[in-house]
Amino acid sequence: MSFPTIVAAGPRSALPHGEASNARIPRRGFVVLDFGVILDGYCSDMTRTVHVGHVQRDEQAAYEAVLAAQENAVAAVRAGVSCGDVDEAARSVLRREKLDRYFTHSTGHGVGIEIHEGPRIAARQQQRLVPGMVITIEPGIYIGGKFGIRIEDMVRVTEKGSEIMTPATKALITL
């Protein structure tokens, strides 16, 4: 494994770096699953959020906002773009949806031999992306005592854009 797997359910899903515990998954609510493996000496990192039970309207809207932020940031990735501009692509969507105050970490980071490498995809970061870099795009919202949502892909920077390296669906799965 690249790092200890995160499985955070119900109100614990609002902990951005919650650790797996012996607590039972609640009968209703979001479950954040963050995991990665090492293959041929290189790390991977992926997060998906699923929902147990009936999804309420505000939960669906929040999930759709995080997904839109994630997709907007992925669309901003290409050679020559600053890391801060990619971060802003995610934050601008959450700001428009009035959820930006719940986005309490950076949008992403480099991945390679180490799970966390440069560049840092965060506000005001001026470093420019170059072809071949592999980064994560992982916006999330964390509403204390209620729920959290994070969607993360590994993305390879190309001259003309990006290539998503984590092909798993990002549609909200309800269990």
N, C-alpha and C positions, 0 to 999 in steps of 0.2 A: 504494500500500500504506500502511496505517496505521503500520506498523513493520516492521523486517526479519523475515521469516518464520523461524520456528523449526522445524527438522526435526532431531530428536535421537533416535537409534536405539541399541538395545542398552544397554550401560552408560552411554552418553552421555544416555540418556533420563532419567537421575537428576540431570541438570543443569537446574534450573528455568528458567534463561534461556540454555540452550545455543543456539548459533548454527549455522546450516546450515554444513556443511563438505563437503569432497570425499571424505570417508570413505564407503565402501560401506555400505549398510544390511546388517546381519548376516542370515544365513539364518534366525535365530530370535530372537525377542524383541520387546519393545514399541517402538513408534515414536510419539513425541509430535509432533503437528503443530499449531502455533499460528500463526494468521494473521489478517489483517484488511485491509479496503480502506477507502478514503474515497469516500463517495458524497454528492453535493450538499453537500460541506463537513463531513460528519459521519463520524466514525471507527466502525469495527466491530472486533470482537475475538472470536475463537472458537478453542477448542482441542478436539481429539479425539485419542484415543490408540487406535492399532490394534495388532495383533500379527501378526508374521510367523512362520509355522510353528506347530507344535503348542503349545497353551497348557497349561502345567502347572497342577496343582490349586492350588498356592499363588499363582500368578499370577492365575488366575481369581478366587480369593477376594479378592485385593488389589484387582482391578479392580471387583468387585462392591461392596467396601467404599467405594471412592472414588465410585462411582456413587450409592450410598445416601447418602453425605455430601453430594454435590452436590444430589441431589433433596430431601434434608431441608432444606438451606439455601434452595433455591428456594421450597419450601413455606412457609418462615418469612418471606419477603419480602411486605410490605404496608405501606401508609402507617401511620406512627406507631411502627413497630418500630425499635429501635436497631440500628445497624450491628454493635455487639458481640453482640447477640442472634442476628443472622443468622450471624455468624462461629461462635458457639458451637453453632448448629444443625449445622454441618458438623463441627466438632471433636468434638462429643459422639459422633458415629457412629464416627469414627476412633479415639477413645479407647476406646470399647467393644470395637473390633476389635483393640486394642493396636497401632495403627499411627500414633497421634498424634505420636509423636516424629519421624516421617518427614515430617510436614506442616510445612514450614519457612518458609512465607510467609503472607501474609494471604489471606482468602477471596475478596476482589475489590476493585473500584474503580469509580468513575464513569467513564463514557465519553460523549464528546460531540464538540466541535470538536477537543479534544485526546484522545489515546488514554488517558491517565491523568489523570483529574480527580477531584475530590471527589464523593461521600464515599468514605472509605476503609472497606472492609468488613473489620474486623480486631478482634482481642480488645480489650476494654475501650473501644471507641469508642462514645461516648454519642450521637453525632449520630443524629437520627431520620430515617427515610425519608419522603419526601413524594411524592404522586402526580406522575407525569411524569418522575421521575428514571430514568435508564438506568444500570444497574450490571452488573458481571460477577459471576458466581458460579463460582469456579474452584479448588475444593480439589484438592490433589494430594498424592501421596507420592513421596519421592525416596530410594531406598535405594542409597547410594553403592556403586559397583562392580557393582551388579546391574541395577536398573531404576527407571524412574519412570513415573508415571501421572498425567495431569491431564485433567479434563473441565471445559470452560468454556462457559457460555452467557451471552449478553447478555439482561438481564431488565429489563422496564419495570415500574416500581412503579405499582400502581393502588390505588384506595381500598380494594378488597376483597381484594387479593392481588397477583398479578403476571402478566405476559405474557412468555413466552419468545419472544425475537426471532430465535433461531437454531434453525430447525426440523430440522436434520440429526440423524439417529439417534444415540443414545448407547449403543446395544447394541455389545458388543465385536465388532469386525470382525476376522476372521482372514484373512490373505492367504496 
